Amino acid sequence: MHPWKRLLRLLRPDRTDIRLVIAFAVAIGLLNLTVPIVTMAVVNTVAFGTLIQQLIVLCLGLLVALTIAGVLILLQYLLVEYIQRRIFIRVASELSYKLPRVDLKAFDHRYGPELVNRFFDVLTVQKSSAVLLLDGVSLLLQIGIGMVLLAVYHQLLLGFNMLLLGALAFWVVVLGRGAVRTAIRESVAKYRVAGWMEEIARHPVAFKLAGGPRMAWERAEALTREYLEARKQHFRILLRQFAFLVLLYIVINVALLALGGTLVIQGQLTLGELVAAEIVINLILATFLKIIKYVEAYYDILAAMDKLGQLQDLPSESLTGEHHVAHSKGASVTLHSVSFTYSGQKWPALQQLSLSISPGERVAIVGPNGAGKSTLADVLYGLRTPQSGWVEIDGVDIRSLRPDSLREHVALVKGVEIIEGTVLDNLRMGREEISLMQIHEILAKVGMLDTIMAFPDGLHTMLWGDGKPLSLGQASRLMLARAMLGEPRLLIIDEALDHLDEQFRDMTLATLLGPDTPWTLIVITHSEAVARQCDRVITLLPPARSSPREVQSRAG
């Protein structure tokens, strides 16, 4: 979608307020016309030596008109502020709704946090739209009203207006060609620099290696050069537009003075009309010189909409389908010839994989790296859709289920995903029905209760994105506690137990494998000690070693 269409769609809910802003701008422009009109009247009054009372009336009229204009300017400013707030709210609400539902394949070749940096372009949209609505509209109206006023003075000045309009059209269509494209290119280069800075901050240890600082500097320099080149191309267009406006300012000022002076000498124009016309044309031309700032803001807002569009266009999971209503303890799982290949990969991650897991069964999935174990976890959780074959949970094809309904029954523990918030926030994750008693019980079962309560703020201790102040093992146990609190009917653990000390691993396993637990358990692990405690062990081998996929199963 073109950035202009995106902008119109974003501003559509504010169209009533935008119309009011434009109406106020028209009224302000008309009221400001009193300045040249009163000036002309004062000049004529003084020239003909009329009474002082007439001068007082003119000044009072000007005072009233400008006071009303001032009030309208304040109201206009207030309306634009409300529009800016609503723009931020709409974009933030849309993305906070969309991002949890984004299809995982959208992040296969892009780093999600870096991509989400585009959200900050909403500030550009806010500020640029405010500038264009407050000043840009007013300036365009000043030009239009000024041209009408010039045409009233003399018919020759009407031709002058046509010349101005033609020059303006040439300025926009011809001299502005390619400006939006170069503005977008500049924005892309800017985010590449920001992305590299984020990459440096994300891997502080790696960049402390012997050649790390040099690599950081050299890549930053190369990306900065790309940005400067993109900025140079964009500025070249802005410069030629501005140079044309300066030339127009000089030529038209001289031409109007010559034409106006000739008309006064010939008696076709009064001295007051000439002075007023000079004031009007100087206002118009001064406005022309200021337009470049607002045109650049317009280019920036379109480039910002292009960046926000990258987030808005992220593919979402389907929200259609049936609700899964089974409530028995433990879910059954069946895979029918499931195959999955990542985009751009030669070998499939899963190939013709078939297996069946009974309700309440405890199964370990083992195998070498690259065997597709984590991909299997993603498929079972509904994060990825097989290219062929299908998966059944409780005898229901998960493709026919709503993803949110499926995940009310299935939980996946995959890596450490700590949100910036309290321990309580990280455990509940929006599930306010989970009681503090349940939280205390589950923390005790994974050996985390004493650790958490030892913090000065207990459950209200703030955690940061990297898990601090918790260690990696403690954060992993917190992830397991989070999943178990939801009492899922299918619990999938992707190597989360492998990071735990033997003492805490055995304690957590005792909870996971307990006879009263409500789930079917699938544990992906490299630990033989973990696998031995499961009912069954399934070994996956990479497609490069077996075609079709070889599945070995043995009793635990």
N, C-alpha and C positions, 0 to 999 in steps of 0.2 A: 504494500500500500504506500502511495506517495506521502511524504511527510505532511504536505498541506492537508490532505484528507484526514490524516491522523489528528492534526491540530483542530480541524473543524469538528471532528467527533468528540474530542476532549472538551471543547468549549460549548458544545451544543446545549448541555443543561443550563449554561449561564447566558443563553442568548437574550433572555429578557433584560437582565442587568446590563449586558453589552449594548443593547439598543438604548437603554437609559443613559449610559455613558456617552454614546454618540449623540443622543438628543441634547444632553447637557453641553456637549462640545459645540453643537450647532448654536445653541442659545448663547453660550459664552462668546463664540465668534461674532455673532450678530451684535451682542452688547459691546464688544470691543471695537466695533465699527464706529461707535460714538466718538472715539478719539480723533480719527481723521475728519469726521463730519463736523464735530465741534471746533476742531482746529481751523477748518476752512471758514466756519461761521465767525470765529473770533477774529481771524485775519480780515475778513470783509467788514466786520463790525468796527474794528480799529481803523481800517482804511477810510471808512465813511464817517468816522467820528460820531457814532451813535452814543446813547446814554449808557451810564455805568450799570443801570438796572438790567439791561439786556445781557450784559456780560455776566452778571451774577446769576441770572436764570440759566444761561448756558452752562456755567460751572456747576450749579446745583443739579442740573439734569445729568451731567457727566458723572457726578458723585453717586447719584442713585443707580445709574446704569452699571457703574463699576462695582458698587456694593453688591448688587444682585449677582453680577458675574463672579465675585469673590465667594459668595455663598454657594453658588453652583459648582465652583471649583472644589470646595471642601467636600460637597456631597459626592462629586465625581471621584475624588480621592478615596472616600470611604467605600464606595461601591467596588472600586478596583481592588482594594484590600480584601474585601469579602470574596471576590473572584479568585484572588491568589490563594486564599486559604482553602477554598473548595477544590481548586486544582490539585493541591497537595493531598488533600483528604481522598480524592477520587483515585489518584495514582497509587497512593499508599494502600488503600483498601483493595484495589484491583490486584496489586501484586501480592499482598499478604494472603489473598484468597487463592491466587493462581499458583504461586511458587510451591506450596505443599502438594499440589496436584500435577506438577510438571512430570511428563514422561521421562524416566531416568535416562533414556537414550539421548536426550538433549544435552546431557553433561558428559557423554562419552568422549567428546573431542574438545570440550571447553571446560574451563575451571569455573564452577558455579559462583563462588564469592566474587571473583574478578568480574564476571558478567553482570552481577547484580550491582556493581559500582555505577552502572548506567542510570540507576535510580536517581543519583545526584543531579542528573540533567533536568529533573523536575524543578530544581531551583532556577535554572536558566529559563525554563518555560515560564515560571512565575514572574521573574524579574523582567524578562523581555516582553511578555504580554502586558505587564503593567506599564512599561515605558511606551509601548505602541498604543495602548488604549488611552493613556493620559496625555501624552505629548504628540504621538504620531498622528492620531485622528485630528487633534486640534490643529496641527500644522497643515494637514491636508485641507481642512476646512478653511483655514486662514488663506491658503492659496486660492481656493475656489471662490470664496466670498470677495477676496481682493480683486480677482479677475472680473467678477461681475461688476464691482464698483468702478473699475477702470473702464469697462465697456459703457457704463452710464455717462461718463464724462465726455467721451467723444467716440465716434464710430471707427476712427483710425486706431484707437486703442483696442478695439475689438479684434482687429487683425493682429495686433501685438499679442493678444491672448492666445490666438490660434498658433502663433509662432512658438510661444512658451509651451503650449500643450504638445505640439509636435516634437519639440526638443526633449520634453519629459518622456514621451513615448520612446524616442530613440535611446534615451538614457537607460530606461528600464529594459527594453526588449533586446537592444543590440549590445550596449556596453555592459549590461548585467548578465549576459549569457554565460552559463557555467558557474555562476557564483554559488548556487546551492550545492552543486556537486563538489566544488572545492571546499566548501564549509564542512560538508560531511567527511571528506577525506582528512581535513585538519582534525576533526573530532576523533576519527578513528586513530590517527597517529597519537593524539593526546592520551587516549586510553591505553594504547600499547606501552607508552612510557609509564603510566600509572600502574599497569599490570606488572611490568617488570619490577617496579619499586615494591609492589606487594609480594612478588615472588622472593625478593631478597629478604623482606621481613619475615616471610613464612618459613624460610630455611636458614635461620641464623647460624647454625653450626656448620652447614655445608659451605657457606660463604666465608667461614673463618679458616678454611683450608688454605694452603700456601698460595694457590692461584685464584682463590675465591674473590678477594677484593678487586683484583685486576679484571677478572671476568665481569664482575658487577659494573665496574666503571666503563669498560669497553662497550658492553651491550647497551648501557644507558646512553653513552655518547652516540652510538649508531642510531638508536631510536630517537634521540633528541634531534639528530640531523634530519631524520625522516620527517619529524614534526616541523622543523624549521622550513624544509622544502615545501611541505604541504601548506604551511602558513604563508610562505612567500607567494605561492601560486594564487591563494585566495586574496592576499593583500594586493596583488597586481590588478585584480579586477576592481577592488575597492578604490585603488589609486586612480585608475583611468576614469572611473565614475566621478570621483571627487574633482579631478582635474577638469573634466568637462563642465561641472557645476561652477567652478571658479571662472572658467572662460565665459560661461553664460552670464555670470554675475557682472563681469566687466563689460561685455558687449552690450547687454540690455540696459545697464545703467546709463552708459554713454548715449546709446540710441534714444532712450526715453527722454533724456534731458534735451537732446537736440530736437527731437520731434515736439516735445512739450513747449520748448522755447519758441519754435517756429509757429505753433498754434496760438500762443499768447500774442506774438507780434502781429499775427494775422487777425487777432480779435476773436478767434474761434474758441478760446479757452481763457478763463479768468485767472488772475494771479493766484487766488485762493485755491482754485481747482488744480493748478499746476503744483502748488505746494502739497495739497492733499494727495495728488497722484504720485508725487515723488515719495511721500511717506508710505503709501500703499505698496508701490513697486519695490521700495527698499525692504519693507516687511516681507514681501513675497520672496525676494531674492535672498534675504537673510535666512528665510525658512528653507529655501533650496539648499543653502550651504549646510544647514543643520540636518537635512534629510539623510545624509550619508550615515550619520550615527544610528538613525532608526532603521535604515535599510540593513546595516550590519546586524542590528538586533533581530531583524526579521530572518536573516540568513542563519543566525545562531539558534533561533527558536525552531527552525525547520531541521537543523542538524541535531538539536536536542530531541525532537520528536522521532527522528530516525533511530536514535539510540534507545529511547524508551520503547520504540517498536520492536527492538530486538528482544526485550523482555516480554512484551505483550504477545509476541508471535511464538513464544516457546510452546512446543506441542504439549497438550494436556492429556492426562489419562481420561478415558471414557467415563462419563458419569451416568451412563445408562446401564440398565441391567436389572436383575432380580436381587432381592434381599435374601441373604442366607439366614435361615431361621432355625437350623438344627441346634439343640441344646444338650445333647448327650455328652458324657465325659469322654474326652479324647476324640479327635477327628481321624477318619480314615483318609489315606492318601494313595492315589494311583496315577502313575505316569504311563501314557500310551505312546510309545515310539517318538519321544520328544527330541527334536533337533533345534539347535539355536546357534547362529553364527553372528558375531559382532560385525558391524559395518566396517568394511575395508580389510577384514581378516580373511586369510586363505582357508585356514582350518576351522571347522565348527567347534564351538566350545562344548556343545552337547550333540551327540549323534545317535539317533534311534534308541534313546534311553527309555527303558520300560522297567518299572518296579512297582511294588505294592507294599504299603505299610498299614498294619492293622490299627484300629483304635486303641489308644493307650500304650502302644509299643514304644520302646526306647531303642532308637537306631543310631549307630555311629556311621558317618560317611567319611572314609579315609581315601588317601591316594596322593600321588605326587603333585607338585605345583603345576598348574596348567591343565589339570584333569577336568575342570569345569565344576568343581564343588561349590564355589561361591556363586557361579552362574545358576546352578540348580537352586540354591537358596533364594536368589532373586526371582526365579521363575515361580517357585512355590508361594512366594509372598506377593506375586502379581506385579512385580516391578518390571518384568520383561515378558514379552509374549513370544512363544516358540514360533519359528517359521513353519514347522510341521509337527504333527502330533498334538496331544492335548493333556491337560492335567485335571484330575477330579479330586475335589475335597468332599468327603461324605457322599460320593457318587454324583456330585454336581460339577459340571464343566465350569471351571472358574472364569472362563471367557464370558459366561452368561451372567456373572455376578458383578454388582457394583464394587469397585475396588475398596471403597470405604466400608462397605458391608462385610467384605471378605476379611478385612483387617480388624474387625471386631472379634474375630475368631482365631486369627493367626498373628503371631508376634515374631519378629526377627531381631536378633541381637547381632550386629555386624559392626565391629570396630567400636571406637569411643566417640560418641556424639553428645557432647556436653553443650547445653545452651547457656548463654550468659544469664544467670539467674540464681536463685537459692537452691539448696539441695532439695527442698520441698517442691519447688517448681520443676526440677529435673525429674523427680520421681512421679509426680502426678501428671505432668504434660497435658494439662487441661482437663483431666478426669477428676473433677472436684468431689465426686462421690466416694473416692478412696479416703478412708478415715486415717487419722493419725495412729490409731491402734494397729491397723493393717501395716502401715509403713514401719512402725517399730518392730513388729513381728518379722517382716521380711528382711529388714536390715540386720536383725539378730541372726537370722538363718544364713546370711552370706558373710557374717563376721564383720559387718560395717557399723553396727549400732554404737559401740563404744568409741570408734574412731570419729563418727559424726558428732556424737554428744560431747566429745572432748573439746570441740571447737567452742569458742566463747558464745557464738550465736546458734549453736546446735543445728537444727534443721533449716534455720534461716541464714546459714553461712553462704556467702556469695561464692559461686563458682564461675570461672572464666572459660572461654572457648577451648583452651587447651587442657582443661580439667583441673588446673591449679585451684586450691592448694592440695588436691589429691594426687597420689602417684598413679602411674598407668594401671597397675593392678587394682588399686582401689576404685579408679574410674570404671574399669571393666566390671567389677562387682556391682557398682551402682547401676550400670546398664542392664545387668542381669536382674537386679532387683526391680528396676523399672518395668521390664517385660513381665516378670512373674506377678507383679501387682495387678495386672490386667486379667489374670487367670485365663489365658488363651487356651483354646482347645487344640491348637497346634503351635508348638514352640520350637523355633529354628535358631540354633546357636552356631554362628559362623566363626569358629576358632577363638571365641571369646574366653574359653576356659584355658587355652594354651598359654595365656600370659600370667596365670595365677601361680602363686607359691603352692607347693604340695598341700600344706595345711589348709589353706583357704579353698583350694580346688576341691579337696575331698569334702570339706564342709558344704560347699555349694552344690557339689554333685549329689550329696545325700539329700539335699532339699529337692533338687531337680528330679531325682529318681525315686522319691518317696512314694509309697503305695497309695497315698490319698491325693496325689496331685491330679489336677483335672485335664492334663494335656497329653497329647502324643508328642514325643520328644525326638527331634532330629538334631544330632550334634555333629558338626563338621570339625574335625580335629586332626592334628598330627601326633597326638599323644596316645601311645599304646595303653597307658594306664587308664585314660578316659574311655577308650574304645572297649577295653575289657569289661567294664562295668555295665555296658549296654546289652540289651537283649540280642541284638544282631549287628553285625558289621558289614557294610557294603563298601567295596573298593572300586573306585572309578579310575580308569586309565585314560591318558590323553588320546585323542583321535589319531595322532601321528604314530601311536604304538598299536592301535587296534582299529580296524575298520570292518564292520560297524563297531560302535562303542561296546566295549567289554565290561560287563558288570559281574563282580565276584561277590558272593554273599555267603556268610558263615554265621553260625549261631554264636552268641556271646557266651 
